[in-house]
Amino acid sequence: MALFGAPIFTVMAAFALAAFYFSGIEISAVAVEIYRLSSAPTIITIPLFTFAGYVLAESKAPVRLLKLSQALLGWLPGGVAIVCLFVCAFFTAFTGASGVTIIALGGLLYPILIEEGYSEQFSLGLITTCGSLGLLFPPSLPIILYGIIAKVDIDDLFLAGLVPGIILMVILGTYSVFKARKSETSRTFSWSVLAPAAWEARYELPLPVFILGGVYGGFVTATEASALCAFYVLVINCFVTKDISPTKDLPKVIVESLTLVGAILLILCCALGLTNYLVDEEVPMKNLEAMRAFITNKWVFLLVLNVFLLMVGCLMDIFSAIIVVVPLILPIAEQFGVNPLHLAIVFLTNLEIGYITPPVGINLFISSFRFNRPVLELYRVSVPFLFLMLLALLIITYIPWFTLFWFYS
């Protein structure tokens, strides 16, 4: 079915129904999993944060944040490329690497990078890579979904991803500074430019404070933070800045954002039945027994896991991968003594890299469409960034302190 082009959710649903039927188990077991998902209290965070991200992307917030980032960081060596990293990470965190970042910001960032003297190859590679940068920052949709599937506290996951996310940005930023030595024009820092840019972006700047400060200050839960964030973004952009017309633009934003949410939930519901069958049949434990003959410690397991997840990341979308793969690797990782939070960040970093991994990394195709370039050209220009992100992955994998130091006491 998959080879003939059937949607992946239908393949997973058919597999689950057939597997339960031939095992002599009532196929209502699939429906039970769907009901259990719908009753999860954290499920509401997915549509709310996604809606907030789409509203921001459709408003003039990208332009305002771009001006502010340029005024704040543009004077640094490689400053314009670093601006690209920051702005894209902000929007990817809200939109969940759904392609919105490249579509919404690509047209703004690409001419600026070219104007500053960067090569076409570097500019295309940077924007393509930045389309998934920010997945480790709250309120990332994949982090929320991972927490629901793995039954890990989402607030802890938000905290665990902060430093690894910064590591990725630092490594890419350092490479940008290196490339800027020959290419970027000179800029100077100016308070007279920064002040009006900060005033224009005054409504967007409180968002990270609302989310992180509210959750970790103990004032709200992640679910409540998602509702406050969506309400705040809606009111500001519809009635204060008036970037979005409540009658003309808002219905389109609602349809686009909730179409994505609907697709995610459809995949989630169908895949839960499949994973439930695999767990019932003790597939993870059988895999563990088979692996013990070749893997003797945690560090070798993490190396094999990274190779496996990189292949998964370039063949499956991140939401399907989380739903199908996480229940299979969780018990194995537990047996090898891998911390659940560390496993989560390693898993998500691999899938973040998968967005630019040939042959079917989704960002490569989105950039090909957005910039009207052959996808083979996107393969080539993304290779340096792919190796840099693999370097960051090794650091995150083999120095778990970066993920877990918040939780040491």
Secondary structure as GFF3:
##gff-version 3
##sequence-region A 1 409
A	DSSP	alpha_helix	8	22	.	.	.	ID=ss1
A	DSSP	alpha_helix	28	38	.	.	.	ID=ss2
A	DSSP	three_ten_helix	41	44	.	.	.	ID=ss3
A	DSSP	alpha_helix	45	58	.	.	.	ID=ss4
A	DSSP	alpha_helix	61	73	.	.	.	ID=ss5
A	DSSP	alpha_helix	79	95	.	.	.	ID=ss6
A	DSSP	alpha_helix	100	115	.	.	.	ID=ss7
A	DSSP	alpha_helix	120	130	.	.	.	ID=ss8
A	DSSP	alpha_helix	141	150	.	.	.	ID=ss9
A	DSSP	alpha_helix	154	160	.	.	.	ID=ss10
A	DSSP	alpha_helix	162	183	.	.	.	ID=ss11
A	DSSP	alpha_helix	191	200	.	.	.	ID=ss12
A	DSSP	alpha_helix	206	208	.	.	.	ID=ss13
A	DSSP	pi_helix	209	213	.	.	.	ID=ss14
A	DSSP	alpha_helix	214	216	.	.	.	ID=ss15
A	DSSP	alpha_helix	222	235	.	.	.	ID=ss16
A	DSSP	pi_helix	236	240	.	.	.	ID=ss17
A	DSSP	alpha_helix	250	280	.	.	.	ID=ss18
A	DSSP	alpha_helix	283	291	.	.	.	ID=ss19
A	DSSP	alpha_helix	298	313	.	.	.	ID=ss20
A	DSSP	alpha_helix	318	335	.	.	.	ID=ss21
A	DSSP	alpha_helix	340	354	.	.	.	ID=ss22
A	DSSP	alpha_helix	362	371	.	.	.	ID=ss23
A	DSSP	alpha_helix	375	398	.	.	.	ID=ss24
A	DSSP	alpha_helix	401	404	.	.	.	ID=ss25
A	DSSP	three_ten_helix	405	407	.	.	.	ID=ss26
###
